[in-house]
């Protein structure tokens, strides 16, 4: 790994940490940077998942009180997230490298489109939640969360946005409850997928160290960024980058 690779990984990790803290979608940056330095697509995806997990855990810890209050209600979601994360990780490791590389532009495009329509997804979830007589997870919400977990273990980019649809059915309009649940479940599904990746040996630990450290700094520095840059500008930056990267991988 040369100096340019270290610089690219550090920059992607820093940007991803800041973007994840402010708007979500940072995995697009770390995964693409890991591909750019020459890692195989499956290894790049597994390495990216390990790299962003510390920041995810830190965010979840900050919401420990909200999670504690909602723990019993979130238990069905937690169980399907655990199973789905493991299945998604195993699915990734059993996907042929060439086949997964061919899926990359579609996965990035899918994650970008999800990011674009996230406000509509949240609004739809709120309307559905307002029609429910109880906030206990029903079969639809639980099944949807299971599918999200499989996707999260397999690729991860955009899974937070996908969870808005399932979690809005139970958490309604309470932003902190929704964000706490999302972070908790993301930790479960990605944490178990990461265990699968580590056991399989599909990790570049040198890259993990660089991206993870930069991601922590980016998350911390996002406080200043959030005060200076309007969120709609940040969202437009993520969308433009995602569309550009998916286009690049389609033609590359």
N, C-alpha and C positions, 0 to 999 in steps of 0.2 A: 504494500500500500504506500503510494507516494504522497508528497505534500498536497498535491492538488486533490487527491482522493480524500485526505483528512479534512481539507478545507470544505469540500463539497458536503461531506457527511456532517461536519459541524454546523454548517449553514442550514442544511435541511433539518437537522435536529432542533436547532434553535427556533427556526420558523415554525416547525410542526408543534413544538411545545407551546409557543405563543398562540398559534392558530387554534389548537385544541382547547386551550384555556378560554379563548374569546368566542369562538364560533364553531369549532369542530372541523374535521376534514384534513387534519395534519398528516395522517398516514399516507396520503397521496404523495406528499413531499419526501418522506423518509424512504418509502418503497421505491420510488423512482430514482432517488439518489443511489440506493444500494444496487439497483439494476445498472445504473450508469457507470459504477466503478467495476463492473464485470462479474458480479455475483450471479449465479444461476437464479432463475425466477423464483423457484420454490424456496431456496435458501434465503433470498432477499426478503421474501414475504415473512418467513419464520423469524428472521433476524429483526425485521421491522416490528413485529408483534412483541418480541422480547424487549426491544428498545423503548417502546412507548409505555410498557406496563408500569414502571416505577412512577411515572407521572400520573397514571390512572389511579394507582393505589393511593397516592398522596391526595388526589382530588376526592376520592371516596372517604378517606379518613376525615377530611374537613366536614363531611356530612354525616358523621357517625350518629349524631343525635336524631336526625330525621330518619336515618335507616333503622335505628333502634325502635322508633315509634311505629314504623311501618313493617317491621320484620315479619310478623305473622302473615300479614296480607301479601307480602312479597315472596313468601315461601314457595308457592307453586311456580312462580316465575324463576326463582333461584334454582329449583330442581331441574326445570327444562333447560335453563341456561347452562347448567353444568353438563348435562347430557349432550346438548347441542354443541357446546364448545369442544368437547372431546371428539364428537363425530366429525365436526368441521376440520379439526386438526388432523385426524386420521385420513379424512378425504383428501386434504392437501398433500399429505405425504405419499398417498397412493395415486396421485395424479401424475401422469407422465410429464417430464420437464418440458418437452416440446408442446404438449397439449396445453399446459398451464401458461407457457409463454404466449401461445396464440390467444388465450383468454384475456391476457393482461389489458389490451386496449378496451375491450368490452367491459371489464371490471372497473377500470378507472372511469370510463364514460358513465357507467351505471351509478357509481358513487357520486360523480359530479352532478348528474341529473337529480339524484336524491337530495343533494345539498341545495340545488336550485329550488326545488319544490318543498323544502322543509317547512316553510311557514304554512303552506296549504295542508301538509300532512298534520301539523299540530292543530290547525283550525278544525280539520275533519275529526280528529281524535276528540277534541273538546266537545264538538257537537254530539258525537256518539256518546260521550261520557255523560252529557247533560240529560240524555234520554234514559240512562240506566237508573234503576231503583236502588242499586247497591254498588259500592266501589270494590266489592270482592272480585277477584279475577274470574272471568267466565271462560268457557271452552275456547271461544274465538280468540280472546286476548292471549290465553296461555299457549294455544297452538301457534299463533302468530309469533309470539316470543320465542318459541322453539325453533321456528324457521330462521328468525333473526340470529339466534345463537349459532346455528350451523353455518350461516354466512359469516358471522363474526369470527368463528374459529377457522374458517377457510381463507378468508381474505381480510375482513375487518374494516376497510375504508368505507365510511358511510353507515356503519352499523348503529352508531348513536342516533343518527337521523331516523333510521328504520324503527328504532325503539320508541320514538315519539308516537308512532301509530299505535303500538300495543300498550304502552304505559299511560297514554292519555286516557285510555279506557278506564283506568283505575285511579290515576293521580289527578285527573281533571286539570284545573287551571293553576294549581299551586306550583309555581316555578321551582321552588326549592325542593318540594317533595318529588317532582318529576325529575329534576336533575340528580337528586340523591339516589333515586331508584335506578336511573340510567347508569350512573357511575358504578353503583354496587353490582348490577348485573353484568356490566361490561368487564369488571374485574373478574367475576366468576368465569364467564365464558372464555375470555382471553387468557386468564391465569391458567385454566386447565388445558387450553390449547397449547400454551407455552410449555407446560410440563411435558406434553406429548412431543413437542419439537425438541426440547432439551434431551429427553430420553433417546430420541432417534438420532441425535447428533447433527441435526440440520441447522446449526447456528454458527455464525461467524462472530466469535466473542470480541475480537478486536473492534469490529464495526459497532457492536452493541455498546461497548464502553464509550466510544466517541459520541454516538447518536444519543444515548441515554443522558450523558452529562450535559450535552448541549441542549437537550430537550428540557431538562430541569431548569437550566438558566433561562431558556426561552419562556417557560411557564411563569417563572418569577418576574422576568422583565415585561411580561404581557400587561402587568398592571399599568406601567407607564404608557405602553402602546395603546391600551384601551382608552386612556384619557386623552390621547392626542389624535387618534385616528377613528373616525366614525365607523360603527360596526358594518354599515352597508358597503363601505369601501373595502373592508376586510373580506366580506362575503364575495364581492365582485372579483377580488384578487384570487381567492380560492377557486371560484368558478372558471375564470379565465385560464388559470394555470392547469386545472383539471382538463378543460377542453383542449388546450394546447398539447398536453402530454398524451392524451388519448389519441389525438390526431397524429402525433409523432410516432406512436407505437403502431398505429394502423399502417403507416407508410414505410416504417423502418424495416 
